[in-house]
Amino acid sequence: MSSRTVEHRRNSWGDHIKTKGKSPEEIADYYIDQQQSLLKLLEQSKLPHHIFNTTNHDYENIAAEIEKLGRR
């Protein structure tokens, strides 16, 4: 878990995360599996969609991209 995320969460969030695995690797695998499952569902959807990469926490650029999409 990145310290950046932990700084903005309540203690109960950390407790919840620990229910997803016994080690950081198991927890990460759980969330990777969840994301892959959601991507498979999204591929089947007929609704228009866009995926934003938030790895670098570049939320200003993501917000600008969302704004551009809203203008279409």
HTML snippet that shows the backbone in 3Dmol.js (N, CA, C, O; Angstrom):
<script src="https://3Dmol.org/build/3Dmol-min.js"></script>
<div id="view" style="width:600px;height:400px;position:relative"></div>
<script>
const pdb = `
ATOM      1  N   MET A   1       0.850  -1.184   0.000  1.00  0.00           N
ATOM      2  CA  MET A   1       0.000   0.000   0.000  1.00  0.00           C
ATOM      3  C   MET A   1       0.885   1.233   0.000  1.00  0.00           C
ATOM      4  O   MET A   1       1.842   1.315   0.771  1.00  0.00           O
ATOM      5  N   SER A   2       0.581   2.164  -0.835  1.00  0.00           N
ATOM      6  CA  SER A   2       1.413   3.359  -0.875  1.00  0.00           C
ATOM      7  C   SER A   2       1.091   4.251   0.315  1.00  0.00           C
ATOM      8  O   SER A   2      -0.055   4.352   0.750  1.00  0.00           O
ATOM      9  N   SER A   3       2.121   4.885   0.820  1.00  0.00           N
ATOM     10  CA  SER A   3       1.903   5.776   1.961  1.00  0.00           C
ATOM     11  C   SER A   3       1.004   6.931   1.562  1.00  0.00           C
ATOM     12  O   SER A   3       0.296   7.489   2.400  1.00  0.00           O
ATOM     13  N   ARG A   4       1.025   7.289   0.296  1.00  0.00           N
ATOM     14  CA  ARG A   4       0.180   8.372  -0.189  1.00  0.00           C
ATOM     15  C   ARG A   4      -1.296   8.041   0.039  1.00  0.00           C
ATOM     16  O   ARG A   4      -2.066   8.898   0.475  1.00  0.00           O
ATOM     17  N   THR A   5      -1.682   6.823  -0.250  1.00  0.00           N
ATOM     18  CA  THR A   5      -3.061   6.398  -0.054  1.00  0.00           C
ATOM     19  C   THR A   5      -3.406   6.312   1.418  1.00  0.00           C
ATOM     20  O   THR A   5      -4.460   6.786   1.843  1.00  0.00           O
ATOM     21  N   VAL A   6      -2.527   5.713   2.192  1.00  0.00           N
ATOM     22  CA  VAL A   6      -2.777   5.503   3.610  1.00  0.00           C
ATOM     23  C   VAL A   6      -2.988   6.829   4.341  1.00  0.00           C
ATOM     24  O   VAL A   6      -3.779   6.903   5.281  1.00  0.00           O
ATOM     25  N   GLU A   7      -2.298   7.848   3.918  1.00  0.00           N
ATOM     26  CA  GLU A   7      -2.405   9.162   4.570  1.00  0.00           C
ATOM     27  C   GLU A   7      -3.814   9.735   4.482  1.00  0.00           C
ATOM     28  O   GLU A   7      -4.192  10.574   5.300  1.00  0.00           O
ATOM     29  N   HIS A   8      -4.583   9.297   3.515  1.00  0.00           N
ATOM     30  CA  HIS A   8      -5.902   9.877   3.273  1.00  0.00           C
ATOM     31  C   HIS A   8      -7.052   8.953   3.673  1.00  0.00           C
ATOM     32  O   HIS A   8      -8.209   9.225   3.353  1.00  0.00           O
ATOM     33  N   ARG A   9      -6.741   7.888   4.357  1.00  0.00           N
ATOM     34  CA  ARG A   9      -7.763   6.901   4.714  1.00  0.00           C
ATOM     35  C   ARG A   9      -7.906   6.773   6.225  1.00  0.00           C
ATOM     36  O   ARG A   9      -6.985   7.079   6.982  1.00  0.00           O
ATOM     37  N   ARG A  10      -9.063   6.321   6.639  1.00  0.00           N
ATOM     38  CA  ARG A  10      -9.302   6.024   8.050  1.00  0.00           C
ATOM     39  C   ARG A  10      -8.645   4.697   8.400  1.00  0.00           C
ATOM     40  O   ARG A  10      -8.340   3.898   7.515  1.00  0.00           O
ATOM     41  N   ASN A  11      -8.427   4.463   9.686  1.00  0.00           N
ATOM     42  CA  ASN A  11      -7.840   3.195  10.127  1.00  0.00           C
ATOM     43  C   ASN A  11      -8.688   2.012   9.702  1.00  0.00           C
ATOM     44  O   ASN A  11      -8.147   0.947   9.404  1.00  0.00           O
ATOM     45  N   SER A  12     -10.009   2.171   9.665  1.00  0.00           N
ATOM     46  CA  SER A  12     -10.894   1.073   9.292  1.00  0.00           C
ATOM     47  C   SER A  12     -10.626   0.611   7.859  1.00  0.00           C
ATOM     48  O   SER A  12     -10.854  -0.553   7.531  1.00  0.00           O
ATOM     49  N   TRP A  13     -10.147   1.512   7.012  1.00  0.00           N
ATOM     50  CA  TRP A  13      -9.817   1.143   5.642  1.00  0.00           C
ATOM     51  C   TRP A  13      -8.660   0.150   5.642  1.00  0.00           C
ATOM     52  O   TRP A  13      -8.701  -0.850   4.926  1.00  0.00           O
ATOM     53  N   GLY A  14      -7.640   0.419   6.431  1.00  0.00           N
ATOM     54  CA  GLY A  14      -6.497  -0.495   6.522  1.00  0.00           C
ATOM     55  C   GLY A  14      -6.921  -1.854   7.038  1.00  0.00           C
ATOM     56  O   GLY A  14      -6.438  -2.884   6.566  1.00  0.00           O
ATOM     57  N   ASP A  15      -7.831  -1.860   8.015  1.00  0.00           N
ATOM     58  CA  ASP A  15      -8.345  -3.126   8.541  1.00  0.00           C
ATOM     59  C   ASP A  15      -9.095  -3.894   7.457  1.00  0.00           C
ATOM     60  O   ASP A  15      -8.977  -5.116   7.356  1.00  0.00           O
ATOM     61  N   HIS A  16      -9.860  -3.177   6.654  1.00  0.00           N
ATOM     62  CA  HIS A  16     -10.606  -3.807   5.562  1.00  0.00           C
ATOM     63  C   HIS A  16      -9.650  -4.415   4.542  1.00  0.00           C
ATOM     64  O   HIS A  16      -9.858  -5.545   4.098  1.00  0.00           O
ATOM     65  N   ILE A  17      -8.616  -3.690   4.170  1.00  0.00           N
ATOM     66  CA  ILE A  17      -7.651  -4.177   3.185  1.00  0.00           C
ATOM     67  C   ILE A  17      -7.024  -5.489   3.649  1.00  0.00           C
ATOM     68  O   ILE A  17      -6.800  -6.399   2.850  1.00  0.00           O
ATOM     69  N   LYS A  18      -6.745  -5.574   4.945  1.00  0.00           N
ATOM     70  CA  LYS A  18      -6.094  -6.777   5.485  1.00  0.00           C
ATOM     71  C   LYS A  18      -6.984  -8.018   5.380  1.00  0.00           C
ATOM     72  O   LYS A  18      -6.490  -9.137   5.517  1.00  0.00           O
ATOM     73  N   THR A  19      -8.279  -7.840   5.142  1.00  0.00           N
ATOM     74  CA  THR A  19      -9.164  -8.998   4.982  1.00  0.00           C
ATOM     75  C   THR A  19      -9.019  -9.621   3.586  1.00  0.00           C
ATOM     76  O   THR A  19      -9.561 -10.696   3.327  1.00  0.00           O
ATOM     77  N   LYS A  20      -8.301  -8.957   2.704  1.00  0.00           N
ATOM     78  CA  LYS A  20      -8.177  -9.417   1.314  1.00  0.00           C
ATOM     79  C   LYS A  20      -6.987 -10.334   1.090  1.00  0.00           C
ATOM     80  O   LYS A  20      -6.810 -10.848  -0.014  1.00  0.00           O
ATOM     81  N   GLY A  21      -6.160 -10.553   2.123  1.00  0.00           N
ATOM     82  CA  GLY A  21      -5.016 -11.445   1.993  1.00  0.00           C
ATOM     83  C   GLY A  21      -4.164 -11.416   3.234  1.00  0.00           C
ATOM     84  O   GLY A  21      -4.327 -10.560   4.103  1.00  0.00           O
ATOM     85  N   LYS A  22      -3.252 -12.365   3.304  1.00  0.00           N
ATOM     86  CA  LYS A  22      -2.386 -12.474   4.479  1.00  0.00           C
ATOM     87  C   LYS A  22      -1.067 -11.730   4.306  1.00  0.00           C
ATOM     88  O   LYS A  22      -0.352 -11.502   5.282  1.00  0.00           O
ATOM     89  N   SER A  23      -0.743 -11.358   3.095  1.00  0.00           N
ATOM     90  CA  SER A  23       0.502 -10.651   2.819  1.00  0.00           C
ATOM     91  C   SER A  23       0.213  -9.532   1.827  1.00  0.00           C
ATOM     92  O   SER A  23      -0.816  -9.555   1.151  1.00  0.00           O
ATOM     93  N   PRO A  24       1.108  -8.557   1.732  1.00  0.00           N
ATOM     94  CA  PRO A  24       0.906  -7.500   0.720  1.00  0.00           C
ATOM     95  C   PRO A  24       0.760  -8.073  -0.695  1.00  0.00           C
ATOM     96  O   PRO A  24       0.005  -7.542  -1.510  1.00  0.00           O
ATOM     97  N   GLU A  25       1.482  -9.153  -0.977  1.00  0.00           N
ATOM     98  CA  GLU A  25       1.387  -9.764  -2.307  1.00  0.00           C
ATOM     99  C   GLU A  25       0.002 -10.361  -2.551  1.00  0.00           C
ATOM    100  O   GLU A  25      -0.566 -10.200  -3.631  1.00  0.00           O
ATOM    101  N   GLU A  26      -0.541 -11.051  -1.542  1.00  0.00           N
ATOM    102  CA  GLU A  26      -1.885 -11.619  -1.687  1.00  0.00           C
ATOM    103  C   GLU A  26      -2.927 -10.521  -1.850  1.00  0.00           C
ATOM    104  O   GLU A  26      -3.853 -10.648  -2.650  1.00  0.00           O
ATOM    105  N   ILE A  27      -2.773  -9.454  -1.094  1.00  0.00           N
ATOM    106  CA  ILE A  27      -3.710  -8.325  -1.188  1.00  0.00           C
ATOM    107  C   ILE A  27      -3.635  -7.701  -2.578  1.00  0.00           C
ATOM    108  O   ILE A  27      -4.662  -7.409  -3.191  1.00  0.00           O
ATOM    109  N   ALA A  28      -2.410  -7.498  -3.073  1.00  0.00           N
ATOM    110  CA  ALA A  28      -2.244  -6.932  -4.412  1.00  0.00           C
ATOM    111  C   ALA A  28      -2.863  -7.850  -5.457  1.00  0.00           C
ATOM    112  O   ALA A  28      -3.536  -7.384  -6.375  1.00  0.00           O
ATOM    113  N   ASP A  29      -2.635  -9.162  -5.319  1.00  0.00           N
ATOM    114  CA  ASP A  29      -3.218 -10.114  -6.267  1.00  0.00           C
ATOM    115  C   ASP A  29      -4.743 -10.054  -6.255  1.00  0.00           C
ATOM    116  O   ASP A  29      -5.375 -10.148  -7.307  1.00  0.00           O
ATOM    117  N   TYR A  30      -5.329  -9.900  -5.086  1.00  0.00           N
ATOM    118  CA  TYR A  30      -6.783  -9.794  -4.988  1.00  0.00           C
ATOM    119  C   TYR A  30      -7.280  -8.602  -5.812  1.00  0.00           C
ATOM    120  O   TYR A  30      -8.223  -8.732  -6.593  1.00  0.00           O
ATOM    121  N   TYR A  31      -6.646  -7.450  -5.637  1.00  0.00           N
ATOM    122  CA  TYR A  31      -7.105  -6.266  -6.358  1.00  0.00           C
ATOM    123  C   TYR A  31      -6.781  -6.330  -7.846  1.00  0.00           C
ATOM    124  O   TYR A  31      -7.533  -5.799  -8.664  1.00  0.00           O
ATOM    125  N   ILE A  32      -5.692  -6.961  -8.200  1.00  0.00           N
ATOM    126  CA  ILE A  32      -5.392  -7.167  -9.621  1.00  0.00           C
ATOM    127  C   ILE A  32      -6.470  -8.033 -10.259  1.00  0.00           C
ATOM    128  O   ILE A  32      -6.958  -7.731 -11.348  1.00  0.00           O
ATOM    129  N   ASP A  33      -6.838  -9.114  -9.574  1.00  0.00           N
ATOM    130  CA  ASP A  33      -7.915  -9.983 -10.077  1.00  0.00           C
ATOM    131  C   ASP A  33      -9.224  -9.212 -10.232  1.00  0.00           C
ATOM    132  O   ASP A  33      -9.938  -9.388 -11.219  1.00  0.00           O
ATOM    133  N   GLN A  34      -9.539  -8.358  -9.254  1.00  0.00           N
ATOM    134  CA  GLN A  34     -10.761  -7.562  -9.329  1.00  0.00           C
ATOM    135  C   GLN A  34     -10.735  -6.646 -10.539  1.00  0.00           C
ATOM    136  O   GLN A  34     -11.727  -6.539 -11.259  1.00  0.00           O
ATOM    137  N   GLN A  35      -9.608  -5.985 -10.767  1.00  0.00           N
ATOM    138  CA  GLN A  35      -9.499  -5.072 -11.903  1.00  0.00           C
ATOM    139  C   GLN A  35      -9.609  -5.825 -13.226  1.00  0.00           C
ATOM    140  O   GLN A  35     -10.264  -5.353 -14.155  1.00  0.00           O
ATOM    141  N   GLN A  36      -8.971  -6.994 -13.316  1.00  0.00           N
ATOM    142  CA  GLN A  36      -9.052  -7.775 -14.543  1.00  0.00           C
ATOM    143  C   GLN A  36     -10.480  -8.239 -14.810  1.00  0.00           C
ATOM    144  O   GLN A  36     -10.926  -8.267 -15.957  1.00  0.00           O
ATOM    145  N   SER A  37     -11.190  -8.600 -13.751  1.00  0.00           N
ATOM    146  CA  SER A  37     -12.586  -9.007 -13.896  1.00  0.00           C
ATOM    147  C   SER A  37     -13.442  -7.844 -14.391  1.00  0.00           C
ATOM    148  O   SER A  37     -14.294  -8.020 -15.262  1.00  0.00           O
ATOM    149  N   LEU A  38     -13.215  -6.670 -13.840  1.00  0.00           N
ATOM    150  CA  LEU A  38     -13.971  -5.497 -14.276  1.00  0.00           C
ATOM    151  C   LEU A  38     -13.661  -5.139 -15.728  1.00  0.00           C
ATOM    152  O   LEU A  38     -14.554  -4.742 -16.476  1.00  0.00           O
ATOM    153  N   LEU A  39     -12.401  -5.279 -16.125  1.00  0.00           N
ATOM    154  CA  LEU A  39     -12.043  -5.008 -17.520  1.00  0.00           C
ATOM    155  C   LEU A  39     -12.746  -5.974 -18.468  1.00  0.00           C
ATOM    156  O   LEU A  39     -13.193  -5.564 -19.539  1.00  0.00           O
ATOM    157  N   LYS A  40     -12.852  -7.244 -18.094  1.00  0.00           N
ATOM    158  CA  LYS A  40     -13.560  -8.226 -18.929  1.00  0.00           C
ATOM    159  C   LYS A  40     -15.031  -7.848 -19.074  1.00  0.00           C
ATOM    160  O   LYS A  40     -15.602  -7.937 -20.161  1.00  0.00           O
ATOM    161  N   LEU A  41     -15.635  -7.426 -17.969  1.00  0.00           N
ATOM    162  CA  LEU A  41     -17.035  -6.990 -18.037  1.00  0.00           C
ATOM    163  C   LEU A  41     -17.178  -5.758 -18.924  1.00  0.00           C
ATOM    164  O   LEU A  41     -18.125  -5.655 -19.705  1.00  0.00           O
ATOM    165  N   LEU A  42     -16.255  -4.845 -18.804  1.00  0.00           N
ATOM    166  CA  LEU A  42     -16.301  -3.620 -19.595  1.00  0.00           C
ATOM    167  C   LEU A  42     -16.175  -3.923 -21.085  1.00  0.00           C
ATOM    168  O   LEU A  42     -16.837  -3.290 -21.908  1.00  0.00           O
ATOM    169  N   GLU A  43     -15.331  -4.885 -21.429  1.00  0.00           N
ATOM    170  CA  GLU A  43     -15.170  -5.264 -22.836  1.00  0.00           C
ATOM    171  C   GLU A  43     -16.474  -5.794 -23.435  1.00  0.00           C
ATOM    172  O   GLU A  43     -16.689  -5.690 -24.642  1.00  0.00           O
ATOM    173  N   GLN A  44     -17.334  -6.354 -22.605  1.00  0.00           N
ATOM    174  CA  GLN A  44     -18.607  -6.899 -23.071  1.00  0.00           C
ATOM    175  C   GLN A  44     -19.696  -5.830 -23.148  1.00  0.00           C
ATOM    176  O   GLN A  44     -20.742  -6.048 -23.758  1.00  0.00           O
ATOM    177  N   SER A  45     -19.454  -4.697 -22.542  1.00  0.00           N
ATOM    178  CA  SER A  45     -20.462  -3.651 -22.477  1.00  0.00           C
ATOM    179  C   SER A  45     -20.608  -2.940 -23.816  1.00  0.00           C
ATOM    180  O   SER A  45     -19.635  -2.742 -24.544  1.00  0.00           O
ATOM    181  N   LYS A  46     -21.827  -2.568 -24.119  1.00  0.00           N
ATOM    182  CA  LYS A  46     -22.092  -1.779 -25.321  1.00  0.00           C
ATOM    183  C   LYS A  46     -22.060  -0.284 -25.015  1.00  0.00           C
ATOM    184  O   LYS A  46     -22.142   0.548 -25.919  1.00  0.00           O
ATOM    185  N   LEU A  47     -21.941   0.042 -23.743  1.00  0.00           N
ATOM    186  CA  LEU A  47     -21.886   1.449 -23.364  1.00  0.00           C
ATOM    187  C   LEU A  47     -20.530   2.050 -23.717  1.00  0.00           C
ATOM    188  O   LEU A  47     -19.503   1.385 -23.586  1.00  0.00           O
ATOM    189  N   PRO A  48     -20.522   3.300 -24.162  1.00  0.00           N
ATOM    190  CA  PRO A  48     -19.230   3.934 -24.421  1.00  0.00           C
ATOM    191  C   PRO A  48     -18.471   4.072 -23.100  1.00  0.00           C
ATOM    192  O   PRO A  48     -19.062   4.320 -22.049  1.00  0.00           O
ATOM    193  N   HIS A  49     -17.165   3.908 -23.179  1.00  0.00           N
ATOM    194  CA  HIS A  49     -16.371   3.981 -21.960  1.00  0.00           C
ATOM    195  C   HIS A  49     -14.957   4.452 -22.268  1.00  0.00           C
ATOM    196  O   HIS A  49     -14.525   4.463 -23.421  1.00  0.00           O
ATOM    197  N   HIS A  50     -14.260   4.832 -21.239  1.00  0.00           N
ATOM    198  CA  HIS A  50     -12.863   5.246 -21.348  1.00  0.00           C
ATOM    199  C   HIS A  50     -12.155   4.808 -20.068  1.00  0.00           C
ATOM    200  O   HIS A  50     -12.710   4.935 -18.976  1.00  0.00           O
ATOM    201  N   ILE A  51     -10.958   4.305 -20.196  1.00  0.00           N
ATOM    202  CA  ILE A  51     -10.175   3.870 -19.034  1.00  0.00           C
ATOM    203  C   ILE A  51      -9.070   4.884 -18.794  1.00  0.00           C
ATOM    204  O   ILE A  51      -8.336   5.246 -19.713  1.00  0.00           O
ATOM    205  N   PHE A  52      -8.959   5.334 -17.567  1.00  0.00           N
ATOM    206  CA  PHE A  52      -7.931   6.301 -17.191  1.00  0.00           C
ATOM    207  C   PHE A  52      -6.882   5.623 -16.328  1.00  0.00           C
ATOM    208  O   PHE A  52      -7.213   4.933 -15.364  1.00  0.00           O
ATOM    209  N   ASN A  53      -5.636   5.817 -16.670  1.00  0.00           N
ATOM    210  CA  ASN A  53      -4.532   5.258 -15.894  1.00  0.00           C
ATOM    211  C   ASN A  53      -4.196   6.245 -14.770  1.00  0.00           C
ATOM    212  O   ASN A  53      -3.721   7.352 -15.021  1.00  0.00           O
ATOM    213  N   THR A  54      -4.450   5.826 -13.545  1.00  0.00           N
ATOM    214  CA  THR A  54      -4.213   6.700 -12.388  1.00  0.00           C
ATOM    215  C   THR A  54      -2.936   6.328 -11.631  1.00  0.00           C
ATOM    216  O   THR A  54      -2.714   6.795 -10.514  1.00  0.00           O
ATOM    217  N   THR A  55      -2.106   5.495 -12.238  1.00  0.00           N
ATOM    218  CA  THR A  55      -0.890   5.030 -11.572  1.00  0.00           C
ATOM    219  C   THR A  55      -0.045   6.184 -11.056  1.00  0.00           C
ATOM    220  O   THR A  55       0.479   6.119  -9.944  1.00  0.00           O
ATOM    221  N   ASN A  56       0.092   7.234 -11.847  1.00  0.00           N
ATOM    222  CA  ASN A  56       0.960   8.351 -11.473  1.00  0.00           C
ATOM    223  C   ASN A  56       0.230   9.459 -10.720  1.00  0.00           C
ATOM    224  O   ASN A  56       0.801  10.517 -10.456  1.00  0.00           O
ATOM    225  N   HIS A  57      -1.025   9.215 -10.379  1.00  0.00           N
ATOM    226  CA  HIS A  57      -1.827  10.195  -9.624  1.00  0.00           C
ATOM    227  C   HIS A  57      -1.869  11.557 -10.324  1.00  0.00           C
ATOM    228  O   HIS A  57      -1.822  12.600  -9.671  1.00  0.00           O
ATOM    229  N   ASP A  58      -1.957  11.536 -11.639  1.00  0.00           N
ATOM    230  CA  ASP A  58      -1.981  12.766 -12.426  1.00  0.00           C
ATOM    231  C   ASP A  58      -3.436  13.191 -12.645  1.00  0.00           C
ATOM    232  O   ASP A  58      -3.936  13.202 -13.770  1.00  0.00           O
ATOM    233  N   TYR A  59      -4.091  13.535 -11.552  1.00  0.00           N
ATOM    234  CA  TYR A  59      -5.534  13.781 -11.586  1.00  0.00           C
ATOM    235  C   TYR A  59      -5.915  15.051 -12.334  1.00  0.00           C
ATOM    236  O   TYR A  59      -7.019  15.136 -12.872  1.00  0.00           O
ATOM    237  N   GLU A  60      -5.039  16.026 -12.382  1.00  0.00           N
ATOM    238  CA  GLU A  60      -5.364  17.249 -13.146  1.00  0.00           C
ATOM    239  C   GLU A  60      -5.505  16.922 -14.628  1.00  0.00           C
ATOM    240  O   GLU A  60      -6.444  17.382 -15.278  1.00  0.00           O
ATOM    241  N   ASN A  61      -4.578  16.132 -15.166  1.00  0.00           N
ATOM    242  CA  ASN A  61      -4.675  15.771 -16.583  1.00  0.00           C
ATOM    243  C   ASN A  61      -5.860  14.846 -16.839  1.00  0.00           C
ATOM    244  O   ASN A  61      -6.512  14.944 -17.878  1.00  0.00           O
ATOM    245  N   ILE A  62      -6.139  13.959 -15.903  1.00  0.00           N
ATOM    246  CA  ILE A  62      -7.291  13.074 -16.057  1.00  0.00           C
ATOM    247  C   ILE A  62      -8.574  13.891 -16.055  1.00  0.00           C
ATOM    248  O   ILE A  62      -9.471  13.643 -16.861  1.00  0.00           O
ATOM    249  N   ALA A  63      -8.667  14.864 -15.156  1.00  0.00           N
ATOM    250  CA  ALA A  63      -9.849  15.722 -15.117  1.00  0.00           C
ATOM    251  C   ALA A  63     -10.003  16.484 -16.432  1.00  0.00           C
ATOM    252  O   ALA A  63     -11.115  16.649 -16.933  1.00  0.00           O
ATOM    253  N   ALA A  64      -8.894  16.941 -16.981  1.00  0.00           N
ATOM    254  CA  ALA A  64      -8.944  17.650 -18.269  1.00  0.00           C
ATOM    255  C   ALA A  64      -9.424  16.716 -19.376  1.00  0.00           C
ATOM    256  O   ALA A  64     -10.200  17.130 -20.238  1.00  0.00           O
ATOM    257  N   GLU A  65      -8.972  15.461 -19.362  1.00  0.00           N
ATOM    258  CA  GLU A  65      -9.417  14.491 -20.356  1.00  0.00           C
ATOM    259  C   GLU A  65     -10.913  14.211 -20.214  1.00  0.00           C
ATOM    260  O   GLU A  65     -11.627  14.103 -21.212  1.00  0.00           O
ATOM    261  N   ILE A  66     -11.379  14.094 -18.984  1.00  0.00           N
ATOM    262  CA  ILE A  66     -12.810  13.869 -18.753  1.00  0.00           C
ATOM    263  C   ILE A  66     -13.615  15.058 -19.265  1.00  0.00           C
ATOM    264  O   ILE A  66     -14.675  14.893 -19.869  1.00  0.00           O
ATOM    265  N   GLU A  67     -13.107  16.237 -19.019  1.00  0.00           N
ATOM    266  CA  GLU A  67     -13.784  17.437 -19.507  1.00  0.00           C
ATOM    267  C   GLU A  67     -13.870  17.435 -21.032  1.00  0.00           C
ATOM    268  O   GLU A  67     -14.912  17.778 -21.591  1.00  0.00           O
ATOM    269  N   LYS A  68     -12.793  17.054 -21.704  1.00  0.00           N
ATOM    270  CA  LYS A  68     -12.809  16.964 -23.162  1.00  0.00           C
ATOM    271  C   LYS A  68     -13.840  15.950 -23.651  1.00  0.00           C
ATOM    272  O   LYS A  68     -14.554  16.197 -24.623  1.00  0.00           O
ATOM    273  N   LEU A  69     -13.910  14.808 -22.967  1.00  0.00           N
ATOM    274  CA  LEU A  69     -14.872  13.793 -23.357  1.00  0.00           C
ATOM    275  C   LEU A  69     -16.316  14.298 -23.199  1.00  0.00           C
ATOM    276  O   LEU A  69     -17.198  13.930 -23.974  1.00  0.00           O
ATOM    277  N   GLY A  70     -16.537  15.125 -22.209  1.00  0.00           N
ATOM    278  CA  GLY A  70     -17.880  15.679 -21.962  1.00  0.00           C
ATOM    279  C   GLY A  70     -18.313  16.643 -23.048  1.00  0.00           C
ATOM    280  O   GLY A  70     -19.509  16.860 -23.241  1.00  0.00           O
ATOM    281  N   ARG A  71     -17.369  17.220 -23.752  1.00  0.00           N
ATOM    282  CA  ARG A  71     -17.681  18.190 -24.814  1.00  0.00           C
ATOM    283  C   ARG A  71     -18.058  17.511 -26.124  1.00  0.00           C
ATOM    284  O   ARG A  71     -18.596  18.165 -27.018  1.00  0.00           O
ATOM    285  N   ARG A  72     -17.791  16.223 -26.259  1.00  0.00           N
ATOM    286  CA  ARG A  72     -18.062  15.530 -27.529  1.00  0.00           C
ATOM    287  C   ARG A  72     -19.529  15.368 -27.771  1.00  0.00           C
ATOM    288  O   ARG A  72     -19.928  14.808 -28.792  1.00  0.00           O
TER     289      ARG A  72
END
`;
const viewer = $3Dmol.createViewer("view");
viewer.addModel(pdb, "pdb");
viewer.setStyle({}, {cartoon: {color: "spectrum"}});
viewer.zoomTo();
viewer.render();
</script>
